Amino acid sequence: MSRSQSRSSLPLGLLIAGLLNAVLGLLQYYGCAEPLVPWTTAPEPGQAYGNLRQRNQFASLISMALIAALWLHAVHGRRVRAALAPAALLLLVAAAAATSRTGLLQLLLIAGASVFLAWRERRRGPARPLRLPHPLVLVALVLAYFTASWLLPHLAGPEVEGMLARLRDGAPDAHSRLVLWRNVIDLIALHPWAGWGWGELKFAHYSTLYAGPRFVEILDNAHNLPLHLAVELGIPAALLVCGGFGWLVWSARPWREADPARLMAWGLLAVIVLHSLLEYPLWFGPFQLVFGLCLGFLWPAPAAAAAPPRSSRVLPLAARAAPMACALALMAVVCYAAWDYTRISQVYLARDQRLPAYRDHPLDQAQRSLLFEAPVAFARLTLTPVDLANAAEMHALAQRVLHYSPEPSVIVKLIDSAVLLGEADEAAAQAARFKAAFPHEYSRWLAGLPLADDAAEQPQSAT
């Protein structure tokens, strides 16, 4: 595959994926997705996220597809450009259906940058071809978005919340990012140099009693990449990573770019980086893939990439075989991960949904896992009753699992085992943290009621 073909495959793939998910999202928004299950999900009317995890990820895909459409407009002729108009309109309507404030920020960024580039093209004179639409057409993208945001909920029914209502009302106080970020900053202040450790944010959040408001959910990501790096790895590491990436961007001078493919890559990176300041898209494979491909397009710089080789000799066989060997190794890792995940996930399925080989005693067959040891330990803890005979073993297991998922079912096992071992002070301290982190579940536990635990999928049964 030539370099030009490899460049075109990314925007074409993004545009196709964006359009398909836009259709699915609109079907979900109007409650018409049920016939397509299990190929997609069927949420309540007014929810649109296609086949992605949630609406902000859906909005980021739509934004990247819109950038891909602008690239196609820049490099193709009139016939392709005419077909892009309805595609762009569909993407804008789907973005409005997502009701994502992150998506709105991304759209404003795309429209603003595109208006600047289109204005710059026209300043350079008529001798050069115009690649982007007129700046007024690009401004109209934002007007079309707000028109769709106003119209969609009126067509869906009074119970559907629109984008304008989300902008007005915001998130509930205890669920807002401002509360979340304040808690994370408090945690950074406790361990500013080395951080709490990679993957330890949820345990740090559970184990800390804040003086002010507390984010009410299990907090496993800071919803801001620099803050997340700082809380888990420490401020110096966060400055090194973010500063290094910022230096690379500054050295590349993206504002001087004229090549459409490189401008597209910068736009895709900007969408992902903006999303990373509000959530954690780089924790998910599709966004990691796009991010890595964009870095591959942008570095090395064109001058370095186009430099003639020092020797005309054919590369040694080993050098030419290295990419294929890496690809095969990566495929092997992916296949192993898929196999390991399949067998471990059987514990979390009802008996009639399991594979035949794992239908009985799946936990016994899932004890050894290189990649999913923590979910196995979580399953063993939550499926094993605590008694005097196993209190010490369960106490040690609960302490480990608490770092993986500090949720009510784990906390209760830790408290019960501590009581049986005579560790009254530890049981009291864990009860205080339980009350602060999950007041509703704590009240049910005190009353002897089942835990209303929606924090994670629970294992089903060992038999």
C-alpha positions as CSV (number, residue, x, y, z in Angstrom):
1,M,0.0,0.0,0.0
2,S,1.4,3.4,-1.0
3,R,1.7,6.3,1.4
4,S,-1.2,8.1,-0.2
5,Q,-3.4,5.1,0.0
6,S,-2.5,4.6,3.7
7,R,-3.3,8.3,4.3
8,S,-6.7,8.0,2.6
9,S,-7.7,4.9,4.5
10,L,-7.9,6.6,7.8
11,P,-10.3,9.4,6.9
12,L,-12.5,7.1,4.8
13,G,-12.7,4.7,7.7
14,L,-13.6,7.4,10.1
15,L,-16.2,8.9,7.8
16,I,-17.9,5.5,7.2
17,A,-17.8,4.6,11.0
18,G,-19.1,8.1,11.8
19,L,-22.0,7.8,9.4
20,L,-23.0,4.3,10.4
21,N,-22.9,5.3,14.1
22,A,-24.8,8.5,13.3
23,V,-27.7,6.4,11.9
24,L,-27.6,4.1,14.9
25,G,-27.5,7.0,17.3
26,L,-30.6,8.6,15.7
27,L,-32.5,5.3,15.8
28,Q,-31.6,5.0,19.5
29,Y,-32.6,8.6,20.1
30,Y,-36.1,8.0,18.8
31,G,-36.4,4.5,20.4
32,C,-36.2,2.6,17.1
33,A,-33.1,0.5,17.7
34,E,-34.7,-2.5,19.3
35,P,-34.9,-4.6,16.1
36,L,-31.1,-4.2,15.6
37,V,-30.2,-5.8,19.0
38,P,-27.7,-7.4,19.5
39,W,-25.8,-5.6,16.7
40,T,-26.4,-2.4,18.7
41,T,-28.0,-1.4,22.0
42,A,-31.5,0.0,22.6
43,P,-31.3,2.7,25.4
44,E,-34.2,4.8,26.5
45,P,-35.5,7.4,24.0
46,G,-33.3,10.5,24.0
47,Q,-30.1,8.6,24.4
48,A,-27.8,8.4,21.4
49,Y,-24.3,6.9,21.4
50,G,-24.3,4.4,18.6
51,N,-22.0,1.4,19.2
52,L,-19.6,3.4,21.5
53,R,-19.5,3.3,25.3
54,Q,-21.2,6.6,25.9
55,R,-22.3,9.9,24.3
56,N,-19.1,11.8,24.7
57,Q,-17.2,9.0,22.9
58,F,-19.9,9.0,20.3
59,A,-19.6,12.8,19.9
60,S,-15.8,12.5,19.5
61,L,-16.3,9.9,16.7
62,I,-18.8,12.3,15.0
63,S,-16.3,15.1,15.3
64,M,-13.5,13.0,13.8
65,A,-15.8,12.0,10.9
66,L,-16.6,15.6,10.3
67,I,-12.8,16.4,10.0
68,A,-12.5,13.4,7.6
69,A,-15.3,14.9,5.5
70,L,-13.4,18.2,5.3
71,W,-10.3,16.3,4.2
72,L,-12.3,14.7,1.4
73,H,-13.6,18.1,0.4
74,A,-10.1,19.4,0.2
75,V,-8.6,16.6,-2.0
76,H,-11.5,15.7,-4.3
77,G,-13.5,17.3,-7.0
78,R,-17.0,18.7,-7.3
79,R,-18.9,15.3,-7.5
80,V,-17.5,14.1,-4.2
81,R,-18.0,17.5,-2.6
82,A,-21.7,17.4,-3.6
83,A,-22.1,14.1,-1.8
84,L,-20.4,15.4,1.3
85,A,-23.2,18.0,2.0
86,P,-25.8,15.4,3.2
87,A,-23.2,13.4,5.0
88,A,-22.1,16.5,7.0
89,L,-25.7,17.3,7.8
90,L,-26.3,13.8,9.1
91,L,-23.2,14.1,11.3
92,L,-24.3,17.4,12.7
93,V,-27.8,16.1,13.5
94,A,-26.2,13.1,15.2
95,A,-23.9,15.4,17.2
96,A,-26.9,17.3,18.4
97,A,-28.7,14.1,19.4
98,A,-25.7,13.1,21.5
99,T,-26.3,16.2,23.8
100,S,-22.6,16.1,24.6
101,R,-21.1,19.3,25.9
102,T,-17.7,17.9,24.9
103,G,-19.0,17.4,21.4
104,L,-20.1,21.0,21.3
105,L,-16.7,22.2,22.3
106,Q,-15.2,20.0,19.6
107,L,-17.5,21.4,17.0
108,L,-16.7,24.9,17.9
109,L,-13.0,24.1,17.6
110,I,-13.4,22.4,14.2
111,A,-15.5,25.3,12.9
112,G,-13.2,28.0,14.2
113,A,-10.0,26.3,12.8
114,S,-11.7,25.6,9.5
115,V,-12.9,29.2,9.1
116,F,-9.4,30.4,9.8
117,L,-7.9,28.0,7.2
118,A,-10.6,28.9,4.6
119,W,-10.0,32.6,5.2
120,R,-6.2,32.1,4.8
121,E,-6.7,30.2,1.6
122,R,-8.7,33.1,0.1
123,R,-6.1,35.7,1.2
124,R,-3.4,33.9,-0.8
125,G,-5.1,34.9,-4.1
126,P,-7.0,33.1,-6.9
127,A,-3.9,31.4,-8.3
128,R,-4.1,28.7,-5.7
129,P,-7.0,26.2,-5.7
130,L,-9.6,26.6,-2.9
131,R,-9.8,23.4,-0.8
132,L,-12.2,24.3,2.0
133,P,-15.8,25.7,1.8
134,H,-16.5,29.4,2.1
135,P,-16.0,30.6,5.7
136,L,-19.7,31.5,5.9
137,V,-20.6,27.9,5.1
138,L,-18.4,26.7,7.9
139,V,-20.0,29.1,10.3
140,A,-23.3,27.7,9.2
141,L,-22.3,24.3,10.6
142,V,-22.6,25.7,14.1
143,L,-26.0,27.2,13.3
144,A,-27.2,23.9,11.9
145,Y,-26.1,22.2,15.1
146,F,-28.1,24.5,17.3
147,T,-31.1,24.3,15.0
148,A,-31.0,20.5,15.3
149,S,-30.4,20.7,19.1
150,W,-33.7,22.7,19.3
151,L,-35.7,20.6,16.9
152,L,-34.7,17.0,17.9
153,P,-36.3,16.9,21.4
154,H,-39.5,18.6,20.1
155,L,-39.9,15.7,17.7
156,A,-39.0,13.0,20.3
157,G,-41.4,14.0,23.0
158,P,-41.5,16.1,26.2
159,E,-39.6,13.6,28.3
160,V,-36.5,13.9,26.2
161,E,-33.8,16.3,27.5
162,G,-32.2,18.4,24.8
163,M,-28.8,19.9,24.5
164,L,-30.0,23.4,25.4
165,A,-31.4,22.0,28.7
166,R,-28.1,20.3,29.5
167,L,-26.2,23.5,28.9
168,R,-28.6,25.3,31.2
169,D,-28.9,22.8,34.0
170,G,-25.5,21.1,34.0
171,A,-24.7,18.0,36.0
172,P,-25.9,17.5,39.6
173,D,-23.5,19.0,42.1
174,A,-22.0,15.8,43.5
175,H,-21.5,14.4,40.0
176,S,-19.9,17.5,38.4
177,R,-16.4,17.6,37.1
178,L,-15.6,20.5,39.3
179,V,-16.2,18.4,42.5
180,L,-14.2,15.6,40.9
181,W,-11.3,17.7,40.0
182,R,-11.2,19.3,43.5
183,N,-11.0,15.8,45.0
184,V,-8.2,14.9,42.7
185,I,-6.3,18.0,43.5
186,D,-6.6,17.2,47.2
187,L,-5.2,13.7,46.5
188,I,-2.3,15.1,44.5
189,A,-1.5,17.4,47.5
190,L,-1.2,14.2,49.7
191,H,1.4,12.5,47.3
192,P,2.7,15.2,45.0
193,W,6.1,13.7,44.0
194,A,5.5,10.0,43.3
195,G,1.7,9.9,43.2
196,W,-0.5,7.1,44.5
197,G,0.6,4.6,41.9
198,W,-0.7,3.6,38.5
199,G,-4.3,2.4,38.8
200,E,-4.7,3.5,42.4
201,L,-6.9,6.5,42.0
202,K,-10.1,4.7,42.9
203,F,-8.6,3.4,46.1
204,A,-7.1,6.8,46.9
205,H,-10.6,8.4,46.4
206,Y,-12.3,5.8,48.6
207,S,-9.7,5.8,51.4
208,T,-9.6,9.7,51.7
209,L,-12.1,11.6,53.8
210,Y,-12.4,15.1,52.2
211,A,-13.1,18.2,54.1
212,G,-15.4,19.5,51.3
213,P,-17.9,18.0,48.9
214,R,-17.1,14.4,47.6
215,F,-17.6,13.0,44.1
216,V,-20.2,10.3,44.8
217,E,-19.1,7.7,42.2
218,I,-16.2,5.3,42.1
219,L,-13.4,7.5,40.7
220,D,-11.1,5.5,38.5
221,N,-10.0,8.3,36.2
222,A,-9.4,12.0,36.9
223,H,-11.3,13.0,33.7
224,N,-8.4,15.2,32.8
225,L,-5.2,13.6,31.5
226,P,-2.6,16.0,33.2
227,L,-4.4,15.6,36.5
228,H,-4.6,11.9,36.1
229,L,-0.9,11.6,35.4
230,A,-0.2,13.8,38.4
231,V,-2.4,11.9,40.9
232,E,-1.1,8.5,39.9
233,L,2.5,9.1,38.8
234,G,3.3,12.5,40.6
235,I,3.6,16.0,39.4
236,P,7.2,15.6,37.9
237,A,6.1,12.7,35.7
238,A,3.0,14.6,34.6
239,L,5.1,17.7,33.7
240,L,7.6,15.5,31.8
241,V,4.9,13.8,29.7
242,C,2.7,16.8,29.0
243,G,5.7,19.1,28.6
244,G,7.3,16.7,26.2
245,F,4.2,16.4,24.0
246,G,3.8,20.2,24.1
247,W,7.3,20.7,23.0
248,L,6.8,18.3,20.1
249,V,3.7,20.2,19.0
250,W,5.4,23.6,19.3
251,S,8.4,22.3,17.3
252,A,6.1,21.0,14.5
253,R,4.3,24.4,14.1
254,P,0.9,23.1,13.1
255,W,-0.4,26.6,12.4
256,R,1.9,26.7,9.4
257,E,0.7,23.5,7.8
258,A,-0.8,23.6,4.3
259,D,-0.9,19.8,3.4
260,P,-4.5,18.6,3.8
261,A,-3.5,15.2,5.2
262,R,-1.3,16.7,7.9
263,L,-4.0,19.3,8.8
264,M,-6.5,16.4,9.1
265,A,-4.1,14.6,11.5
266,W,-3.7,17.7,13.6
267,G,-7.5,18.1,13.7
268,L,-8.0,14.5,14.9
269,L,-5.3,14.9,17.5
270,A,-7.0,18.1,18.7
271,V,-10.3,16.4,19.1
272,I,-8.8,13.6,21.2
273,V,-6.7,16.0,23.3
274,L,-9.7,18.2,24.0
275,H,-11.7,15.1,25.0
276,S,-8.7,14.0,27.2
277,L,-9.0,17.2,29.2
278,L,-12.6,16.3,30.1
279,E,-12.6,12.4,30.1
280,Y,-10.3,9.5,29.2
281,P,-10.6,8.5,25.5
282,L,-7.0,7.2,25.5
283,W,-8.1,4.4,27.7
284,F,-10.1,2.9,24.8
285,G,-8.7,1.1,21.8
286,P,-10.3,3.0,18.9
287,F,-9.1,6.3,20.2
288,Q,-5.6,4.9,20.9
289,L,-5.5,3.6,17.3
290,V,-6.4,7.0,15.8
291,F,-4.0,8.8,18.1
292,G,-1.1,6.5,17.1
293,L,-1.9,6.7,13.4
294,C,-1.9,10.5,13.6
295,L,1.4,10.5,15.3
296,G,2.7,8.3,12.6
297,F,1.5,10.7,9.9
298,L,3.0,13.7,11.6
299,W,6.4,12.4,12.8
300,P,8.9,12.4,11.2
301,A,8.4,15.8,9.6
302,P,8.0,15.9,5.8
303,A,11.5,17.0,5.1
304,A,13.0,14.2,7.1
305,A,10.5,11.7,5.6
306,A,11.3,12.8,2.1
307,A,15.1,12.8,2.5
308,P,16.9,10.5,0.0
309,P,18.4,7.4,1.5
310,R,22.2,7.4,2.1
311,S,22.6,4.2,0.2
312,S,20.7,2.6,-2.7
313,R,21.3,-0.9,-1.4
314,V,18.3,-3.0,-0.6
315,L,17.6,-3.2,3.1
316,P,18.7,-6.4,4.7
317,L,16.1,-9.1,5.0
318,A,15.9,-8.7,8.8
319,A,15.1,-5.0,8.5
320,R,12.3,-5.6,6.0
321,A,10.9,-8.5,8.0
322,A,10.8,-6.6,11.3
323,P,7.5,-4.8,10.7
324,M,5.8,-8.2,9.8
325,A,7.3,-9.8,12.8
326,C,6.0,-7.0,15.0
327,A,2.5,-7.3,13.4
328,L,2.4,-11.1,14.0
329,A,3.5,-10.7,17.6
330,L,0.8,-8.1,18.2
331,M,-1.8,-10.4,16.6
332,A,-0.6,-13.2,18.9
333,V,-1.0,-11.0,21.9
334,V,-4.5,-9.9,20.8
335,C,-5.5,-13.5,20.3
336,Y,-4.3,-14.5,23.7
337,A,-6.0,-11.6,25.3
338,A,-9.3,-12.5,23.6
339,W,-9.0,-16.2,24.7
340,D,-8.1,-15.2,28.3
341,Y,-11.0,-12.7,28.5
342,T,-13.5,-15.2,27.1
343,R,-12.7,-17.8,29.7
344,I,-12.5,-15.3,32.6
345,S,-15.8,-13.6,31.6
346,Q,-17.7,-16.9,32.0
347,V,-17.8,-16.3,35.8
348,Y,-19.8,-13.1,35.2
349,L,-22.4,-14.8,33.0
350,A,-25.5,-16.7,34.0
351,R,-25.1,-20.5,33.7
352,D,-27.2,-20.8,30.5
353,Q,-25.1,-18.1,28.8
354,R,-21.8,-19.7,29.4
355,L,-19.8,-21.7,27.0
356,P,-20.4,-25.5,27.5
357,A,-16.9,-26.2,28.7
358,Y,-17.3,-23.5,31.5
359,R,-20.9,-24.1,32.4
360,D,-20.1,-25.7,35.8
361,H,-17.6,-24.3,38.3
362,P,-16.2,-21.6,36.0
363,L,-14.3,-20.0,38.9
364,D,-12.2,-23.1,39.4
365,Q,-11.1,-22.9,35.7
366,A,-10.3,-19.2,35.9
367,Q,-7.8,-19.2,38.7
368,R,-4.7,-18.5,36.6
369,S,-4.8,-15.5,34.4
370,L,-1.9,-13.3,33.2
371,L,-4.1,-10.4,32.2
372,F,-7.3,-10.6,34.3
373,E,-6.0,-11.7,37.7
374,A,-7.9,-8.8,39.5
375,P,-11.4,-9.7,38.1
376,V,-10.8,-13.4,39.1
377,A,-9.9,-12.3,42.7
378,F,-13.0,-10.0,42.7
379,A,-15.1,-12.9,41.7
380,R,-13.7,-15.2,44.3
381,L,-14.1,-12.6,47.1
382,T,-17.7,-11.8,46.3
383,L,-18.8,-15.4,45.8
384,T,-17.2,-16.8,49.0
385,P,-19.0,-16.4,52.3
386,V,-16.9,-15.1,55.1
387,D,-16.7,-17.3,58.2
388,L,-14.3,-17.8,61.1
389,A,-12.4,-20.6,59.2
390,N,-11.5,-18.4,56.2
391,A,-11.5,-14.9,57.8
392,A,-7.8,-14.4,57.5
393,E,-7.6,-15.5,53.9
394,M,-10.7,-13.4,53.0
395,H,-9.4,-10.4,54.9
396,A,-6.1,-10.4,52.9
397,L,-8.0,-11.0,49.7
398,A,-10.4,-8.1,50.4
399,Q,-7.5,-5.8,51.1
400,R,-6.0,-6.6,47.7
401,V,-9.3,-6.4,45.8
402,L,-10.1,-3.0,47.5
403,H,-7.4,-1.5,45.3
404,Y,-9.0,-3.0,42.2
405,S,-12.6,-2.1,42.9
406,P,-13.5,-0.3,46.2
407,E,-17.2,-0.9,46.0
408,P,-19.8,-1.9,48.7
409,S,-19.7,-5.7,48.2
410,V,-15.9,-5.6,48.7
411,I,-16.0,-3.2,51.6
412,V,-18.5,-5.4,53.5
413,K,-16.4,-8.5,53.1
414,L,-13.4,-6.5,54.5
415,I,-15.4,-5.3,57.5
416,D,-16.9,-8.7,58.2
417,S,-13.5,-10.4,58.1
418,A,-11.9,-7.7,60.2
419,V,-14.6,-8.2,62.9
420,L,-14.1,-12.0,62.9
421,L,-10.3,-11.4,63.3
422,G,-10.9,-9.0,66.2
423,E,-9.6,-6.0,64.3
424,A,-12.2,-3.6,65.7
425,D,-10.3,-0.4,64.9
426,E,-9.9,-1.4,61.2
427,A,-13.5,-2.4,61.0
428,A,-14.6,1.0,62.4
429,A,-12.3,2.9,60.1
430,Q,-13.6,1.0,57.0
431,A,-17.1,1.6,58.1
432,A,-16.5,5.4,58.3
433,R,-15.1,5.4,54.8
434,F,-18.0,3.2,53.6
435,K,-20.4,5.7,55.0
436,A,-18.7,8.7,53.3
437,A,-18.2,7.0,50.0
438,F,-21.6,5.2,49.7
439,P,-24.1,6.6,52.1
440,H,-27.1,4.9,50.5
441,E,-25.5,1.4,50.5
442,Y,-24.2,2.0,54.0
443,S,-27.7,2.6,55.3
444,R,-29.0,-0.5,53.6
445,W,-26.1,-2.5,55.1
446,L,-26.8,-1.3,58.6
447,A,-30.5,-2.2,58.1
448,G,-29.6,-5.7,57.0
449,L,-30.9,-5.1,53.5
450,P,-29.3,-6.3,50.2
451,L,-26.8,-3.8,48.8
452,A,-28.1,-1.6,46.0
453,D,-24.7,-2.0,44.2
454,D,-24.7,-0.7,40.6
455,A,-21.0,0.1,40.6
456,A,-20.0,-2.9,38.6
457,E,-21.2,-6.1,37.0
458,Q,-21.2,-8.9,39.7
459,P,-20.1,-12.5,39.3
460,Q,-23.1,-14.8,39.0
461,S,-22.3,-18.1,40.7
462,A,-19.5,-20.5,41.0
463,T,-21.7,-23.4,39.9
